[in-house]
Amino acid sequence: MGEVRVGGQYVLDRARFPEFLSALSACGYDVVGPTVRDSAIVYDRIEKLDDLPVGWTDRQDGGKYRLERRSDEALFGYNVGPFSWKRFLFPPRERLWTAEKVEGSFVVRPEPTGGPRLAFLGVRACELAALDMTDKVFQGGPVADPGYRARRARILKVAVQCGQAGGTCFCVSMGTGPGVRSGADLVLTEILSPGPHRFLLEVGTPLGAEVVARLAPPLSSAAKDEEGLARGIVERTAGSMGRRMDTGGIRDLLRTNLEHPRWEIVAARCLSCTNCTMVCPTCFCSSQEEVPSLDAQAVERWRRWDSCYNLAFTELHGTSVRKSGLSRYRQWMTHKLGTWHDQFGTSGCVGCGRCITWCPVGIDLTEEVAAIRASPGTITTKGGSR
């Protein structure tokens, strides 16, 4: 094969996938990837091939998720589950610093930012886009979050092209998938037929090349027909999206329809349960709290995930700015699809469909946008935060 080069495409037989996992470990990475737990596919530590969801797929629709057996032994024959990679970079609960009483004053000690190097195995195109968005949030401004920045610098991303579209996927509408365009160190396309079970492996960065170079004997270069099969898989997936969203002028559409009657309709269903924000790969709301020791000699500051759906999230002087479920749902959707553009220059939605799948009542933001677009033009009123 010769030297492994960035941009090179190679063939990895399914039988050699355990060697690939070993190569990741040999390069100093703890592998995190998909596994089956509690009747769902979640991301956790992967040590061997059988830890992966071999032969499993998921069926998703509004408020519905279930696992089913496939008729083959695909390793990545699913879409996305309730976990996102965000939790490994922006933990659900994190200690930020500790202050200890020393000679009548307090000494503040920031939380150490060390930790293991992680290989994210099985990152989808929409999830790569989500990681780009969280990069902008946590380290794209004048002050970077130290914990996020340190963890992000230790990540190797092994992307997997989607071989099927989920019932709630709409990444094509958002321009984030299903094909991986950039941002991955390695890209795998699982090819089940014709021929033997194998992967087309594309090297995206020197870090990815280092992993592939550890495989012995070396991988063979991919032939043109292998590359064509891989392209065909992505094209078929793109043509079978479960949802779609017309994003043309969506920021202004939402901005000029803040009093649209559709908000009342969706608010009557919304439980303000926060599920959509917890599973979203880009939501970043958080709250902080101080936890003192019982002897008052030390205090810790902790950050935890929060949600704009929580009544207390916007509480000022004892009262919430957004008292109604209507105003909180409207805030979430108009921020995610509209004012996110003002903050970060892009939409905050990657079309993964998690918020639709994991909403207990099946609220579908693609339907909500379509309903407002079908009868736009409602005049925005000043000040009303119902």
N, C-alpha and C positions, 0 to 999 in steps of 0.2 A: 504494500500500500504506500510505503514511503512516509514522509513526515505528515502528521495530521495538520491540516490547514484550516484556518477560519474561513467559513463559507463552503467548506467541503461537505459532501453528502456521502454517507456510508450505509451499509446494510448490517443491522444487528439482528441475528437470529433470536427468536424467543427463547431458545434453549440456553442462550448466553446471557440472558437478562440478570441472573444471579451474579455473574461476573461484573456486569455493569454496576450493580449495587455495591459490590466489593470495591470497584474502582473509585466510586464516590467516597467510600469510607477511607480508602487508602490515601486519598487526597486531603483527608482531615475533616470531612463533613459528616455530621449526623444527618441521616436521611429522614425527612418528614414527607409523608405522602398520604394517599387515600387508603383507608381501611374501613372495614365494616364494623360498626359498633352501635348498639341500641337501635337496630333496624334502620340505620342510615349510613351513608358513606361520609366519613369525617376525616380530617387530617390529623395524623399522629405519627409517632416514630415508626419507621419501617426498618426492620432488621433482616428480613428474608422475603423471598418471593411470595410465600403463602400469606404474608401480612397484607398484600394488596387484594383488592376486591375481584379476585379471579372468577370470571364467569358470572358476574353480577351486573345488572343495569338498574336504572331508576325510571319510574314513570311519574311525571309531574303535571299538575294542572293547578288552577286556582284553589288554594287551600288543601291541596292533595299531594302526597308524596308516599311512594312505596317502592320497595326493592323487589325485583323479580330475577329469576334465573335466566341467563342467556342460553342459547343452544351451542355456544362455543366457549373457549377458554380465554376470552379477551381480558387483558389486564386493566384497560382503561375504557371499558365499554359503557360508561355512565356519563352523566353531564356534570352538574355541580350539586353539592349537598348543603347543609345548613352552616357549615364552617367556611370561613374565608381565611386567606393567608394573613390578613390584617392582624389577627390575634397573636401572631408570633412576632410582630414588629411593634404593635400598639396593644399591649396585653389588656385583657378585660379588667384586671386589677393590678396596680403597680405602685410600689413604694417609691416616692420621689426623693425624699431626704429624711434624715433623722437629726433631731436637735437634742443635745444632752447638756444638763446643767453642770457647769464647771466654775467654781469659785464665784458664785452669785450671778453668773451670766450663762448664756446658752451658746454652745458651739454647734454650728450646723455642718453636718457631713452629708454631702450628696450621695445618692445611691450609686454603687459601682456599676459601670456599664459593660463589664466583661461578660463573656458567655461563649457558648460553643458556636462553631461555624455550622450553618444549616444548609442542606441541599433541599430546596423545595422541588419535589418530584410530582409532576402531573399538573403543572400550572396551565390553565387554559388561556386562550387569547384575551378573553374579556377580563380575566384576572390579572394578566400582565398590564392591561390598561388601568385596572383599579390600583395596582401598585404604583404606576406612574402618577396617579392622582394623589395617593397618600404621600408620595414623595414631595409633591408640591405643597401639601398641607403642612407636613411636619418638618421639612427641611428646605423648602423652596423660598422662604422669606428671609428677611435680614437676620432672624434668630432661629436657629435650628433646635429641635427637640433633641437633647443629648442622648437619651436612651434609644429613641427611634434611629437616629443617625448611626449609633454604634452597632445596633443590631442589623440595620440595613447593609452596612459595609461587610457583614460576614455571611451574606446570602449568595448561594449559587442557584440559579433558576433553570430547572429542566422542564420545558414546556411540552405539552402534548396537544397535537392537533385534534380537534373534535371530529369524531367519526360519525356522530349523530347529533341531531338537534333535540333539545328538550321541549316539552310541551309549553313551557313558559319562556323560552329563550327568545330574545329579539336583538342579539348583538349586531346583526347585519344592519338594522335600522340605526344603531348608534355608531356604526363605523368602527367597531372594536373587535370584530371576528367574523366568522369562526377561524379564519386563517391567521397564524402567527406571522406578524410582519417584522417585528423587532423587539428588543428588550430581553431576550432569553439567551442564556449561555449555551444551551443545547435545546434542540427541538426534535421531538419524536413523533412520527406518524405511524400508527399501528396498522399494519396490512395483514388482514386475515385470509384473503384469497385474491386472485388465484395463486396457487403455489403454497409453500409452507408459511406458517405464522412467523412474521418478522416485523422489523421496524426500519423505517427510513430515518436515519439519524443525521441531522444537520448541525454543524458546529457554528456557533454564533460569536464566540469570544475566545481569547487565549485561555481563559479559565476552563472553558468547555473543552478546548483542545487538549489541555493537560489531563483531563479525565479520560478521554478517548485514547490517548497515547498509552495509558496504562493497560489497555486490553491486549492480551497476548493469547493466541496469535492476532496480528492486526486485523481490523475489519477491512472488508473489501469495499472499494468505491462503488457507489450506486450507479446502475446503468440508467439510460434514458427512460426505459419502460418503467423502472421503479419510481422515478421522479414523476412520471405521468400518472401512475396509479395513486400516488400521494396527492397530487393536485386534484384528481378526480374525486377522492374522498372528501376533501374540503369543499369542493364545488357542490357536491350532492348535499352536504350538510347545510351549506348556505341557502340552498333552494328548498329546505324543508323546515324553516323556522316555525316555532309554535305560535309566535306573536309577531306583530310589527307595530312600529310607531312612526308617524309622520313627524319629523323633527324640524321641518321648515318653519322658520320664524317662531319657534316655540317659546323663546324667552319673552318676546313681545306679546305673543298670544296670551300667556299666563299673566303677564304684568297688566294687561288691559282688561282682564276678566276676573279680578279679585272678588267681585260680588256676583259671579255667575251662579245661577240656581243649582248647578251641578254640585257645588260644594255642600249644600244642604243634604242632597241625596246621599253622597258618600259618607258624610258625617253621621247620618242615621245608622249606618252599618259599622263604622269604625269603632273598635273597642279600646283604642288608645293603649293597646297591650305592649307596644314597642317592638313586636317581633320583626317588622320590616327593617327597623334601624339596627337591630342586633345582628341580623343575617347579612345586611348590606356590606359589601366589601369596601365602601368608600366613606360611610358615615363616620364622623369623628367626634361627636359630642361627648363631653366628659364632665365629671364633677370632682371636686377635691375636698378632702376632709382631714382634719387633724385628729390623731388618736393619741391621747396622753397615757403615760404609764400610771399605774395606780399610786405610786409614790410621788408623782409630779416631778420626777427628776429627768424625764425625757419625754419627747413627743415625736410622733412620726406623721409625715404628710403622705397620704395615699391618693392616687387618682384611680377612678373607676369609670367604666363606660356609663354613659347616661343617654337620654333621648329627648328630643324636642317634643315628644308625645307626653312626657311626664308633666303633670300639672305644676310641680314645684320647680321645674327646670328654669323657667323665666320668672321666678318669684323675686319681687323687689319690694322691700318695706312691708313684708307680710302678705302680699297679694300677687297673684300670677298675672303676667302681662297677657298671656293667652289662656283665657279661662275656659273656652269651649273646645270640644273635640274638633269642630269645624275649623277653627283658627289654627289648631295644631296640625291637622292633616294638610291644610292649605300651605302652612309654613314649610312643612317637609317637602311637599311636591314642588312648590314654586322655587324653593331653594335648590333642590336636587336637579331640576330640569331648566331653571331659569337663571336665578341670581348667582348660581355657581359660576356661570360664564363671567360675571362681573368680578368675582374673586380670583378665579384661577384660569380663566380663558378657555374653558371647556365645559361640557356638561358633567354633572356629577354622577350620571348613570351610565353603566357599561352594558346594560341589556342582559345581565345574567339571569334575570327572572326570579331570583330568590325571594324578593319581597312579595311576589304574587303567590308563589308556592307556599310560603310559610305564613301567609296571612290566614288566621283562623276562619275568616268569613270570605276569603277569596277576592278581596279588593284588588283590582287590576289597574295599575296606573296607565297602561296603554289604552284601556277602555275609557278612563277618565279624560285623558288628553283628547281622544277621538270625540267624546261627547261635547267637550268645550269647543273643539274645532268645528263641530257640526252646527253650532249656533253661537258664534262669537259676537263680540261687539258690545257686551255689557259695560256700562260706564263704571269705572273704578271710583269709589267714594273715599273721602279722606277720613283717616283716623279710625275707622271701624275695625276693631280686632275682635270679632265675635267669637 
